[in-house]
């Protein structure tokens, strides 16, 4: 696992308490592998996950360290920026949590929680969309970087040994 409930701080802050923190761990357990599998594909995800286990939540292989850390590069006339894989996951899982917590299942049915002294923000005005978009920007940058490295590897006929295993 890369992230924990304690990673939701700063602009990704979520209310932490005995009633909701276990729910956050459920979302992490459900969505972290899902997003990583979509990002890397199943085979590369399995290799990444094996490397993560060895590195105790941080990759040790150079090819994985490169995409795990923040990244800026140019490719095919485009500029790409990733805030890093951990930040990407925090943003995407923040979105999943906030989106679902807009509704709660109770014995009387599906309800929308109300605060005594405040009004809920409509979802289209919520910061969850900005956090999601930031996560997706990093997601796409990482995917493009992998594609770029595969293309560079093919262009150099296998001379780029560092990324030979991307294929």
C-alpha positions as a Python dict, from the first residue, in 0.01 Angstrom:
ca = {
    (1, 'X'): (0, 0, 0),
    (2, 'X'): (117, 347, -90),
    (3, 'X'): (-127, 572, 96),
    (4, 'X'): (-292, 570, 438),
    (5, 'X'): (-581, 768, 591),
    (6, 'X'): (-325, 1001, 749),
    (7, 'X'): (-218, 1116, 399),
    (8, 'X'): (-541, 1314, 359),
    (9, 'X'): (-404, 1646, 483),
    (10, 'X'): (-375, 2000, 353),
    (11, 'X'): (-596, 2056, 54),
    (12, 'X'): (-692, 1687, 66),
    (13, 'X'): (-797, 1707, 432),
    (14, 'X'): (-1085, 1486, 538),
    (15, 'X'): (-1258, 1477, 871),
    (16, 'X'): (-1076, 1216, 1084),
    (17, 'X'): (-1258, 1038, 1365),
    (18, 'X'): (-1348, 700, 1506),
    (19, 'X'): (-1654, 673, 1284),
    (20, 'X'): (-1516, 765, 943),
    (21, 'X'): (-1143, 677, 943),
    (22, 'X'): (-1211, 302, 899),
    (23, 'X'): (-1423, 395, 597),
    (24, 'X'): (-1125, 579, 447),
    (25, 'X'): (-913, 265, 477),
    (26, 'X'): (-1185, 70, 294),
    (27, 'X'): (-1170, 321, 6),
    (28, 'X'): (-791, 299, -4),
    (29, 'X'): (-800, -80, -9),
    (30, 'X'): (-1058, -78, -287),
    (31, 'X'): (-936, 202, -515),
    (32, 'X'): (-557, 205, -482),
    (33, 'X'): (-510, -130, -663),
    (34, 'X'): (-787, -40, -912),
    (35, 'X'): (-624, 286, -1019),
    (36, 'X'): (-274, 135, -1026),
    (37, 'X'): (-392, -155, -1244),
    (38, 'X'): (-559, 91, -1483),
    (39, 'X'): (-243, 304, -1486),
    (40, 'X'): (15, 30, -1534),
    (41, 'X'): (-173, -269, -1672),
    (42, 'X'): (-191, -599, -1486),
    (43, 'X'): (159, -733, -1564),
    (44, 'X'): (343, -411, -1485),
    (45, 'X'): (122, -360, -1177),
    (46, 'X'): (228, -702, -1045),
    (47, 'X'): (595, -613, -1098),
    (48, 'X'): (545, -272, -936),
    (49, 'X'): (360, -424, -641),
    (50, 'X'): (636, -682, -587),
    (51, 'X'): (893, -401, -587),
    (52, 'X'): (676, -199, -345),
    (53, 'X'): (666, -487, -99),
    (54, 'X'): (1045, -505, -103),
    (55, 'X'): (1073, -129, -54),
    (56, 'X'): (809, -107, 222),
    (57, 'X'): (569, 117, 30),
    (58, 'X'): (830, 291, -184),
    (59, 'X'): (968, 142, -506),
    (60, 'X'): (1334, 43, -532),
    (61, 'X'): (1373, -20, -908),
    (62, 'X'): (1485, 288, -1108),
    (63, 'X'): (1204, 252, -1362),
    (64, 'X'): (943, 260, -1086),
    (65, 'X'): (1112, 533, -884),
    (66, 'X'): (1097, 757, -1193),
    (67, 'X'): (718, 730, -1227),
    (68, 'X'): (659, 726, -849),
    (69, 'X'): (825, 1064, -793),
    (70, 'X'): (707, 1399, -939),
    (71, 'X'): (785, 1414, -1308),
    (72, 'X'): (802, 1681, -1582),
    (73, 'X'): (881, 1600, -1944),
    (74, 'X'): (806, 1689, -2305),
    (75, 'X'): (690, 1441, -2565),
    (76, 'X'): (517, 1470, -2903),
    (77, 'X'): (489, 1850, -2874),
    (78, 'X'): (321, 1822, -2533),
    (79, 'X'): (428, 1910, -2181),
    (80, 'X'): (344, 1660, -1908),
    (81, 'X'): (356, 1701, -1532),
    (82, 'X'): (293, 1445, -1262),
    (83, 'X'): (282, 1539, -894),
    (84, 'X'): (389, 1183, -822),
    (85, 'X'): (207, 857, -787),
    (86, 'X'): (126, 901, -418),
    (87, 'X'): (-27, 1245, -473),
    (88, 'X'): (-218, 1109, -772),
    (89, 'X'): (-371, 834, -558),
    (90, 'X'): (-458, 1073, -276),
    (91, 'X'): (-645, 1298, -522),
    (92, 'X'): (-833, 1018, -693),
    (93, 'X'): (-928, 840, -370),
    (94, 'X'): (-1026, 1174, -211),
    (95, 'X'): (-1271, 1211, -500),
    (96, 'X'): (-1417, 864, -442),
    (97, 'X'): (-1462, 929, -70),
    (98, 'X'): (-1617, 1273, -98),
    (99, 'X'): (-1845, 1167, -382),
    (100, 'X'): (-1986, 875, -186),
    (101, 'X'): (-2015, 1057, 147),
    (102, 'X'): (-2268, 1292, -8),
    (103, 'X'): (-2520, 1014, 59),
    (104, 'X'): (-2555, 784, 357),
    (105, 'X'): (-2750, 464, 392),
    (106, 'X'): (-2956, 456, 711),
    (107, 'X'): (-3235, 231, 842),
    (108, 'X'): (-3484, 469, 680),
    (109, 'X'): (-3310, 468, 341),
    (110, 'X'): (-3062, 677, 144),
    (111, 'X'): (-3027, 1023, 301),
    (112, 'X'): (-2817, 1334, 249),
    (113, 'X'): (-2654, 1452, 574),
    (114, 'X'): (-2738, 1804, 695),
    (115, 'X'): (-2532, 2030, 917),
    (116, 'X'): (-2703, 2243, 1177),
    (117, 'X'): (-2519, 2565, 1098),
    (118, 'X'): (-2418, 2522, 736),
    (119, 'X'): (-2543, 2433, 392),
    (120, 'X'): (-2388, 2159, 183),
    (121, 'X'): (-2206, 2266, -132),
    (122, 'X'): (-2356, 2130, -451),
    (123, 'X'): (-2131, 1864, -604),
    (124, 'X'): (-2054, 2072, -914),
    (125, 'X'): (-1915, 2346, -686),
    (126, 'X'): (-1722, 2100, -473),
    (127, 'X'): (-1344, 2083, -459),
    (128, 'X'): (-1368, 1710, -528),
    (129, 'X'): (-1364, 1777, -903),
    (130, 'X'): (-1048, 1986, -881),
    (131, 'X'): (-877, 1711, -678),
    (132, 'X'): (-994, 1450, -930),
    (133, 'X'): (-864, 1655, -1224),
    (134, 'X'): (-525, 1699, -1055),
    (135, 'X'): (-507, 1323, -997),
    (136, 'X'): (-603, 1249, -1358),
    (137, 'X'): (-339, 1495, -1486),
    (138, 'X'): (-71, 1297, -1301),
    (139, 'X'): (-228, 967, -1414),
    (140, 'X'): (-208, 1070, -1780),
    (141, 'X'): (145, 1207, -1744),
    (142, 'X'): (268, 878, -1596),
    (143, 'X'): (99, 678, -1872),
    (144, 'X'): (249, 903, -2140),
    (145, 'X'): (593, 870, -1982),
    (146, 'X'): (569, 490, -1998),
    (147, 'X'): (458, 509, -2362),
    (148, 'X'): (741, 751, -2439),
    (149, 'X'): (998, 519, -2284),
    (150, 'X'): (859, 222, -2479),
    (151, 'X'): (880, 426, -2798),
    (152, 'X'): (1234, 542, -2720),
    (153, 'X'): (1335, 183, -2646),
    (154, 'X'): (1201, 70, -2983),
    (155, 'X'): (1369, 362, -3163),
    (156, 'X'): (1708, 269, -3021),
    (157, 'X'): (1664, -101, -3100),
    (158, 'X'): (1702, -212, -2741),
    (159, 'X'): (2001, 7, -2650),
    (160, 'X'): (1807, 177, -2371),
    (161, 'X'): (1875, -99, -2115),
    (162, 'X'): (1722, 81, -1818),
    (163, 'X'): (1373, 61, -1968),
    (164, 'X'): (1410, -269, -2149),
    (165, 'X'): (1166, -427, -1907),
    (166, 'X'): (887, -177, -1985),
    (167, 'X'): (801, -395, -2282),
}
